[in-house]
């Protein structure tokens, strides 16, 4: 026999297992593994670009939005 390992999205897991379990038993040996959990929180490294460069994130975000709004509405000003 040959062996394969696949990572399956939970949304299709039942379909794949149904298919595999309906193959002839003498041709396949199914050994399901425990579910691999994906991280629910972003990695600390995801914030590396601006880490330590922004003293007040809320104020920085507010300033960025005001600047964006200024650019969007500048054509409507008299």
C-alpha positions in Angstrom: 0.0 0.0 0.0 1.0 3.6 -0.4 0.3 6.4 2.1 -0.9 10.0 1.6 -1.5 12.8 4.1 -3.9 15.5 3.2 -5.2 18.6 5.0 -8.9 19.0 4.5 -11.1 22.0 5.1 -13.7 21.2 7.7 -16.5 22.1 5.3 -15.7 19.1 3.0 -14.4 16.7 5.6 -17.6 14.7 5.9 -17.8 14.3 2.1 -14.3 13.1 1.8 -14.7 10.6 4.6 -18.0 9.3 3.1 -16.2 8.7 -0.2 -13.3 7.0 1.4 -15.4 4.8 3.6 -17.4 3.6 0.6 -14.2 2.2 -1.1 -13.6 -1.5 -0.8 -12.2 -2.2 2.7 -9.4 -4.5 1.3 -8.1 -1.6 -0.7 -8.0 1.2 1.8 -7.1 1.6 5.5 -8.5 4.9 6.9 -6.7 6.3 9.9 -8.2 9.7 10.8 -5.9 12.1 12.7 -7.0 14.6 15.2 -8.0 18.1 14.0 -5.3 20.6 13.5 -6.3 23.9 15.1 -5.6 27.1 13.3 -4.5 30.1 15.3 -7.4 32.4 16.1 -5.3 35.4 17.0 -2.9 37.1 14.6 0.7 36.5 15.2 2.7 39.1 17.1 4.9 39.3 14.0 1.9 40.6 12.0 2.3 43.9 13.7 6.1 44.2 13.1 5.9 46.9 10.4 4.6 49.6 12.7 5.6 48.1 16.0 7.0 50.8 18.3 6.5 53.6 15.7 3.0 54.6 16.7 2.7 56.0 20.2 -1.1 56.3 20.2 -2.8 53.9 17.7 -6.2 55.5 18.1 -4.9 59.0 17.4 -2.9 57.7 14.4 -6.0 56.0 13.0 -8.1 59.1 13.5 -5.4 61.2 11.7 -5.3 58.8 8.8 -9.1 58.9 8.4 -9.2 62.7 8.5 -6.5 62.9 5.8 -8.4 60.4 3.7 -11.7 62.3 4.1 -9.9 65.5 3.2 -8.7 63.9 -0.1 -12.1 62.4 -0.9 -14.1 65.6 -0.4 -11.7 68.2 -1.7 -13.4 68.4 -5.1 -16.7 69.3 -3.4 -15.3 72.3 -1.5 -15.9 75.8 -2.9 
